[in-house]
Amino acid sequence: MGTIYITGHKNPDLDSVCSAYGYAKLMTLQDPDNTYIPVRCGHLSDSIRSILEQLDIDIPIYLRDVYPKVGDVMLQSEHRINAADPLTSVAAVYGEDTPSAIPVYEDDEFYGLLTVDDITNWTMRELSRDNKITTIPKVREIMTNHGDAIDADELFDEAKKMLQNSGKRGLPVYDEKGYAGYVTRRCFLNIPRKNVILVDHNESRQSIRGIETANIVGIIDHHRLDAIKTEQPIFICAEPLGSTCTIVYQQYIRNNRTPDPATAKVLLTGLISDTLILKSPTTTGDDVVAAHVLASMCKVNLEEYGLSMFSRVEGLKERDPETAILSDFKTYTENGLRIGIGQCEVTTLKDIADYKNDYAAALEKVRVAQGLNWAVLMVTDVIHEHSALLCTEHRSNRRLPYEAVDKNVYDMPHVMSRKKQLLPEIIHAVGDV
């Protein structure tokens, strides 16, 4: 397959990023003939970036989308023709190959594309004069204007139309460094598809843009299944565990592999983040075992490392409210209503009065911007196992089983999990609306 991208969901959290990194490491060991690249399809919050930076790893790169692009089909030529060369020099190229376009250079700089149409048109013009060719021109003298060009990042379908509309057989391709290659009409006969493995999600609406055009070759997840349809059978490992990183660790064991200490720490980071240092009700015995083994592999004290990690999390008062809300925000459709649920981790709820009004206003902005009927934000104190819930105005608020401590603000003792504890109550609240 060549290159396989491993990506988590939009609004990447630590479990998403760390599981992509850890699984890429494993698959590189398992399948060295292909290249596995961990990526993220969203931007990192300052807190998450800070935690990843202390791991001293190459943070998975940001990949905007997996749409097929010009760069995926662009050609590089082994032949090098100079603009000042006589046309006869091109004959040597055609003795080996029959290209429809050849890059031409002048003083080591790209000059333009010499196409078979240029050669044919010149030859026909010469023969039409006196039925013979009397002089051999320089390459530059027969080249037509090739001012048109295509960006390497241009979408495949759009570039195909551009080339067709240009009436030319080929066009040069440029990237941020300058000339990068060229495309001909033959390049657009088949649509390229990027190979992708999904981790920590399986739904298209949560995935990287363009996933519908990609070739999905695997899914590693711990959420409910609403998987994307695939053309071929693929490997799927979906288990109801507290963290995708636990599943990735188990894949190492099942394949008789051992993560190196650095990778073990990456997996541990994602695991204790998603399980809130093993305190979340989503935590299973498998998560506990994996966490302790990984901690032993990377030689850290599990509890101390977890507390140190969460101490790096910025307080919500210092963050931009809208950015914080969207950093871990998921949408659901229940009973005809579109609902958004965000979650932010903090180390204390004592200062919530200082920022709740700003966050309530930002939550309403998010609701309107995303066309939602109802939006809520769960603020979770990971140290004291306590949460608070901020809600936009909606009649379902009164059906929530939590004590109201202020307008549209609710107290949630011992509630830690959005998926296992809050979401069922949200679904129940809208059930009779």
PLY file of the C-alpha trace (Angstrom):
ply
format ascii 1.0
element vertex 433
property float x
property float y
property float z
element edge 432
property int vertex1
property int vertex2
end_header
0.00 0.00 0.00
2.98 2.34 0.38
1.97 5.02 2.88
-0.70 4.52 5.52
-1.85 7.45 7.67
-3.06 6.72 11.20
-5.38 9.40 12.52
-7.55 10.06 15.52
-10.69 12.18 15.56
-11.27 15.90 15.14
-10.45 18.02 18.22
-7.64 15.61 19.16
-7.23 14.63 22.79
-4.30 12.74 24.30
-5.84 9.29 23.81
-6.39 10.05 20.13
-2.89 11.39 19.49
-1.03 8.88 21.65
-2.85 5.85 20.26
-2.07 6.98 16.70
1.60 7.36 17.63
1.79 4.02 19.45
-0.04 2.08 16.74
2.19 3.55 14.02
5.22 2.31 15.96
3.73 -1.17 16.22
2.72 -1.39 12.56
6.18 -0.26 11.49
7.57 -3.26 13.35
4.93 -5.59 11.95
5.01 -4.36 8.36
8.34 -2.69 7.48
7.54 -2.81 3.75
5.01 0.00 4.18
5.28 3.42 5.83
2.95 4.18 8.74
2.59 7.85 9.61
0.71 9.02 12.73
-1.17 12.26 12.07
-3.78 14.46 13.71
-6.66 16.17 11.92
-7.09 19.01 14.39
-4.98 21.51 16.28
-3.68 20.80 19.77
-4.60 22.80 22.83
-1.71 24.42 24.66
-2.11 21.95 27.53
-1.99 18.88 25.31
0.97 20.24 23.37
2.80 20.90 26.64
2.22 17.33 27.81
3.34 15.86 24.48
6.45 18.03 24.39
7.62 16.67 27.74
7.49 13.18 26.21
10.32 14.19 23.87
8.79 12.60 20.76
7.98 13.77 17.27
4.42 15.00 17.75
2.15 13.61 15.00
1.91 16.16 12.21
-1.25 18.03 11.34
-2.95 16.67 8.21
-5.76 18.87 7.01
-7.52 16.28 4.87
-7.08 13.11 2.82
-8.67 14.31 -0.39
-6.77 13.15 -3.51
-4.53 15.95 -4.76
-2.25 16.82 -7.62
0.79 15.93 -5.54
-0.46 12.34 -5.36
-0.29 11.88 -9.15
2.42 14.34 -10.18
5.29 13.01 -12.30
9.04 13.46 -12.04
11.15 13.07 -15.16
14.46 11.26 -15.36
15.23 13.27 -18.46
16.78 16.72 -18.31
16.48 18.89 -21.44
17.97 22.37 -21.67
16.14 25.18 -23.41
19.23 25.91 -25.54
19.59 22.29 -26.72
18.74 21.48 -30.33
15.51 19.62 -30.88
17.52 16.57 -31.94
18.50 16.09 -28.27
14.88 15.23 -27.60
15.12 12.33 -30.02
17.28 10.45 -27.52
14.49 10.72 -24.96
11.92 9.34 -27.37
14.31 6.51 -28.18
13.87 5.30 -24.59
10.35 6.45 -23.79
7.33 8.20 -25.29
6.51 10.96 -22.81
3.75 13.42 -23.62
5.67 16.18 -21.81
9.30 16.78 -20.84
10.54 19.37 -18.28
12.91 21.92 -19.78
15.53 23.85 -17.79
17.64 26.93 -18.30
20.61 27.63 -16.02
19.33 24.92 -13.67
16.01 26.73 -13.32
12.76 25.25 -14.57
11.88 26.87 -17.90
8.68 25.11 -18.95
7.22 21.93 -20.40
7.99 20.74 -23.87
4.98 18.72 -25.00
4.52 16.29 -27.84
2.04 18.81 -29.25
4.84 21.41 -29.47
6.98 18.98 -31.45
4.13 17.87 -33.68
2.92 21.42 -34.39
6.42 22.61 -35.30
7.04 19.59 -37.52
3.73 20.03 -39.36
4.39 23.75 -39.90
7.81 23.06 -41.38
6.54 20.31 -43.66
3.65 22.48 -44.83
6.09 25.07 -46.19
8.22 23.03 -48.60
7.61 19.44 -47.58
10.94 19.14 -45.80
12.77 20.19 -42.66
15.78 22.31 -43.42
16.84 23.62 -39.98
16.82 22.20 -36.47
15.58 24.72 -33.90
16.51 25.05 -30.28
14.05 23.59 -27.82
12.92 26.99 -26.52
12.04 28.12 -30.05
9.24 25.60 -30.47
7.78 25.73 -26.97
4.39 27.40 -26.66
3.49 29.61 -23.72
3.34 27.52 -20.56
2.42 30.21 -18.09
-0.39 28.08 -16.66
0.52 25.94 -13.66
-1.15 23.88 -10.96
-0.48 23.86 -7.23
0.59 20.52 -5.78
-2.09 20.92 -3.11
-4.88 21.44 -5.65
-7.74 18.93 -5.40
-7.57 16.12 -7.96
-10.98 16.81 -9.53
-10.37 20.55 -9.80
-6.94 20.05 -11.34
-8.36 17.61 -13.87
-10.83 20.29 -14.99
-8.06 22.91 -15.14
-5.95 20.73 -17.42
-8.91 19.88 -19.66
-9.89 23.55 -19.96
-6.32 24.60 -20.72
-6.31 22.58 -23.95
-2.76 21.50 -23.13
-1.33 18.04 -22.79
0.49 18.80 -19.57
1.04 21.48 -16.94
3.87 22.14 -14.48
3.19 21.69 -10.77
4.48 24.04 -8.08
4.65 23.79 -4.31
5.94 26.17 -1.65
9.53 25.53 -2.81
8.87 26.19 -6.48
8.70 23.76 -9.38
7.88 20.28 -8.07
6.93 18.17 -11.10
4.32 18.01 -13.81
1.05 16.34 -14.72
-0.33 15.10 -17.99
-3.81 13.96 -18.94
-2.76 10.39 -18.28
-2.22 11.26 -14.61
-5.95 11.77 -14.18
-7.19 8.45 -15.54
-7.47 6.90 -12.06
-8.34 8.64 -8.79
-5.70 8.01 -6.10
-6.94 7.05 -2.64
-4.98 7.58 0.53
-4.77 4.65 2.93
-6.00 5.45 6.43
-6.31 3.66 9.78
-8.77 5.23 12.24
-8.02 5.22 15.96
-10.23 6.40 18.83
-13.22 6.84 16.48
-15.02 5.08 13.66
-17.64 7.59 12.49
-17.09 9.67 9.36
-18.42 12.89 10.92
-15.75 12.67 13.62
-12.96 11.87 11.20
-10.52 13.73 9.02
-11.95 15.67 6.09
-12.10 13.68 2.89
-12.35 10.32 4.67
-15.12 9.33 2.24
-12.53 9.39 -0.56
-9.93 7.35 1.33
-9.19 3.65 1.55
-9.82 2.71 5.18
-7.63 -0.26 6.08
-8.18 -0.53 9.84
-10.08 0.72 12.90
-8.90 0.68 16.53
-11.55 2.11 18.85
-13.37 1.97 22.17
-16.58 3.81 21.26
-19.93 2.71 19.93
-19.84 1.52 16.34
-21.27 3.57 13.51
-18.46 2.61 11.22
-17.80 3.88 7.73
-18.63 1.46 4.94
-15.52 -0.09 3.38
-15.00 -1.78 0.04
-12.78 -4.56 1.37
-12.63 -6.54 4.63
-10.45 -4.71 7.12
-8.96 -5.27 10.55
-11.18 -3.89 13.32
-10.41 -4.04 17.01
-13.16 -2.35 19.03
-13.44 -3.06 22.73
-15.36 -1.30 25.53
-12.24 -0.25 27.41
-11.40 3.06 29.02
-8.76 4.05 26.50
-7.76 3.34 22.93
-4.16 3.26 24.16
-5.04 0.17 26.20
-6.21 -1.55 23.01
-3.00 -0.54 21.23
-0.93 -1.93 24.13
-2.85 -5.20 23.87
-2.06 -5.33 20.16
1.63 -5.25 21.05
1.14 -8.21 23.39
-0.96 -10.18 20.90
1.74 -9.72 18.26
4.56 -10.70 20.65
5.99 -7.19 20.61
7.11 -4.93 23.42
6.86 -1.15 23.16
10.11 0.67 23.79
10.20 2.81 26.96
9.43 6.05 25.10
6.42 4.52 23.33
5.27 2.92 26.59
5.21 6.38 28.18
3.23 7.76 25.25
0.64 5.00 25.60
0.52 5.49 29.37
-0.09 9.21 28.86
-3.09 8.63 26.63
-4.42 5.89 28.91
-4.38 7.82 32.17
-5.70 10.92 30.40
-8.78 9.16 29.04
-9.40 7.21 32.25
-8.67 10.24 34.47
-5.86 8.40 36.27
-7.99 5.22 36.34
-10.79 7.00 38.23
-13.31 7.22 35.37
-16.19 4.69 35.50
-15.17 3.67 31.99
-11.97 2.19 33.45
-11.78 -1.59 33.21
-9.47 -4.20 34.69
-7.63 -4.31 31.36
-6.92 -0.59 31.65
-5.57 -0.99 35.18
-3.27 -3.84 34.17
-2.05 -2.01 31.07
-1.39 1.19 33.02
0.74 -0.53 35.64
2.72 -2.53 33.08
3.36 0.55 30.94
4.38 2.55 34.01
6.86 -0.19 34.86
8.22 -0.19 31.30
8.91 3.54 31.32
9.93 3.55 34.98
7.48 6.11 36.39
5.21 6.10 39.42
1.71 5.83 37.99
-0.10 8.10 40.45
2.66 10.71 40.60
2.97 10.83 36.82
-0.78 11.21 36.39
-1.00 14.07 38.89
2.02 15.75 37.33
0.44 15.44 33.90
-2.88 16.97 34.93
-1.08 19.77 36.74
-0.02 20.97 33.29
-3.64 21.48 32.31
-4.47 25.18 32.18
-7.28 26.45 34.35
-10.36 27.40 32.35
-10.12 30.99 33.56
-6.87 31.40 31.63
-8.13 29.83 28.40
-10.20 31.24 25.58
-13.70 29.90 26.38
-14.73 28.98 22.85
-11.41 27.27 22.12
-11.59 25.32 25.38
-15.17 24.17 24.70
-14.31 22.97 21.19
-11.12 21.20 22.28
-13.14 18.08 23.17
-16.62 18.58 21.77
-18.80 15.87 20.25
-22.19 16.09 18.61
-25.06 13.62 18.77
-28.52 13.37 17.26
-31.23 12.06 19.58
-35.01 12.24 19.18
-34.60 14.66 16.28
-32.43 17.04 18.30
-28.81 17.92 17.57
-26.89 18.01 20.83
-23.31 19.03 21.54
-21.42 17.82 24.60
-18.02 19.19 25.55
-15.74 18.16 28.37
-12.84 19.97 29.99
-10.59 18.60 32.76
-9.46 20.80 35.62
-7.82 20.22 39.00
-10.35 22.26 40.98
-13.90 23.54 40.67
-13.48 26.17 43.35
-12.92 28.92 40.78
-15.85 28.06 38.50
-17.73 31.21 39.58
-14.91 33.25 38.04
-15.50 31.99 34.51
-18.94 30.35 34.27
-20.63 33.39 32.73
-17.99 33.72 30.01
-18.21 30.01 29.25
-22.01 30.07 29.19
-21.89 32.85 26.59
-19.28 30.99 24.53
-21.31 27.77 24.75
-24.31 29.57 23.27
-22.11 30.87 20.43
-20.92 27.34 19.71
-24.51 26.09 19.73
-25.61 28.67 17.18
-22.52 28.28 14.99
-22.94 24.51 14.76
-26.71 24.55 14.33
-27.39 22.67 17.57
-30.58 22.54 19.59
-28.79 22.11 22.91
-25.18 22.36 24.04
-23.64 21.43 27.37
-20.15 21.57 28.85
-18.99 19.13 31.50
-16.17 20.55 33.63
-14.48 17.68 35.46
-12.23 17.95 38.51
-10.00 14.89 38.00
-8.45 15.13 41.44
-11.66 15.18 43.50
-13.84 13.14 41.10
-16.46 15.84 40.76
-17.98 17.68 37.78
-20.11 20.70 37.02
-22.40 21.04 34.00
-23.02 24.26 32.08
-25.98 24.21 29.68
-27.48 26.46 27.07
-31.13 27.34 27.50
-33.35 24.35 26.66
-36.45 22.78 28.15
-34.53 19.51 28.67
-32.50 21.20 31.41
-35.25 20.62 33.95
-35.15 16.87 33.27
-31.51 16.51 34.26
-31.04 14.55 37.53
-28.51 17.02 38.94
-28.87 19.79 41.51
-29.08 23.26 40.00
-26.60 25.59 41.70
-27.16 28.55 39.38
-29.08 29.28 36.21
-28.26 26.43 33.80
-25.39 25.29 36.02
-25.58 21.89 37.74
-23.56 20.05 40.36
-22.45 16.50 39.44
-20.70 14.72 42.33
-18.85 11.53 41.33
-19.64 12.07 37.63
-16.47 11.70 35.54
-17.44 10.15 32.23
-19.23 11.91 29.41
-19.80 8.66 27.55
-20.90 6.40 30.40
-22.52 8.78 32.88
-23.58 12.03 31.23
-24.65 10.90 27.76
-27.31 8.43 29.02
-28.84 11.20 31.16
-28.83 13.59 28.19
-30.57 10.98 26.03
-33.14 10.37 28.77
-33.72 14.12 29.17
-34.60 14.58 25.49
-36.55 11.33 25.27
-39.94 12.90 25.90
-39.31 16.27 24.22
0 1
1 2
2 3
3 4
4 5
5 6
6 7
7 8
8 9
9 10
10 11
11 12
12 13
13 14
14 15
15 16
16 17
17 18
18 19
19 20
20 21
21 22
22 23
23 24
24 25
25 26
26 27
27 28
28 29
29 30
30 31
31 32
32 33
33 34
34 35
35 36
36 37
37 38
38 39
39 40
40 41
41 42
42 43
43 44
44 45
45 46
46 47
47 48
48 49
49 50
50 51
51 52
52 53
53 54
54 55
55 56
56 57
57 58
58 59
59 60
60 61
61 62
62 63
63 64
64 65
65 66
66 67
67 68
68 69
69 70
70 71
71 72
72 73
73 74
74 75
75 76
76 77
77 78
78 79
79 80
80 81
81 82
82 83
83 84
84 85
85 86
86 87
87 88
88 89
89 90
90 91
91 92
92 93
93 94
94 95
95 96
96 97
97 98
98 99
99 100
100 101
101 102
102 103
103 104
104 105
105 106
106 107
107 108
108 109
109 110
110 111
111 112
112 113
113 114
114 115
115 116
116 117
117 118
118 119
119 120
120 121
121 122
122 123
123 124
124 125
125 126
126 127
127 128
128 129
129 130
130 131
131 132
132 133
133 134
134 135
135 136
136 137
137 138
138 139
139 140
140 141
141 142
142 143
143 144
144 145
145 146
146 147
147 148
148 149
149 150
150 151
151 152
152 153
153 154
154 155
155 156
156 157
157 158
158 159
159 160
160 161
161 162
162 163
163 164
164 165
165 166
166 167
167 168
168 169
169 170
170 171
171 172
172 173
173 174
174 175
175 176
176 177
177 178
178 179
179 180
180 181
181 182
182 183
183 184
184 185
185 186
186 187
187 188
188 189
189 190
190 191
191 192
192 193
193 194
194 195
195 196
196 197
197 198
198 199
199 200
200 201
201 202
202 203
203 204
204 205
205 206
206 207
207 208
208 209
209 210
210 211
211 212
212 213
213 214
214 215
215 216
216 217
217 218
218 219
219 220
220 221
221 222
222 223
223 224
224 225
225 226
226 227
227 228
228 229
229 230
230 231
231 232
232 233
233 234
234 235
235 236
236 237
237 238
238 239
239 240
240 241
241 242
242 243
243 244
244 245
245 246
246 247
247 248
248 249
249 250
250 251
251 252
252 253
253 254
254 255
255 256
256 257
257 258
258 259
259 260
260 261
261 262
262 263
263 264
264 265
265 266
266 267
267 268
268 269
269 270
270 271
271 272
272 273
273 274
274 275
275 276
276 277
277 278
278 279
279 280
280 281
281 282
282 283
283 284
284 285
285 286
286 287
287 288
288 289
289 290
290 291
291 292
292 293
293 294
294 295
295 296
296 297
297 298
298 299
299 300
300 301
301 302
302 303
303 304
304 305
305 306
306 307
307 308
308 309
309 310
310 311
311 312
312 313
313 314
314 315
315 316
316 317
317 318
318 319
319 320
320 321
321 322
322 323
323 324
324 325
325 326
326 327
327 328
328 329
329 330
330 331
331 332
332 333
333 334
334 335
335 336
336 337
337 338
338 339
339 340
340 341
341 342
342 343
343 344
344 345
345 346
346 347
347 348
348 349
349 350
350 351
351 352
352 353
353 354
354 355
355 356
356 357
357 358
358 359
359 360
360 361
361 362
362 363
363 364
364 365
365 366
366 367
367 368
368 369
369 370
370 371
371 372
372 373
373 374
374 375
375 376
376 377
377 378
378 379
379 380
380 381
381 382
382 383
383 384
384 385
385 386
386 387
387 388
388 389
389 390
390 391
391 392
392 393
393 394
394 395
395 396
396 397
397 398
398 399
399 400
400 401
401 402
402 403
403 404
404 405
405 406
406 407
407 408
408 409
409 410
410 411
411 412
412 413
413 414
414 415
415 416
416 417
417 418
418 419
419 420
420 421
421 422
422 423
423 424
424 425
425 426
426 427
427 428
428 429
429 430
430 431
431 432
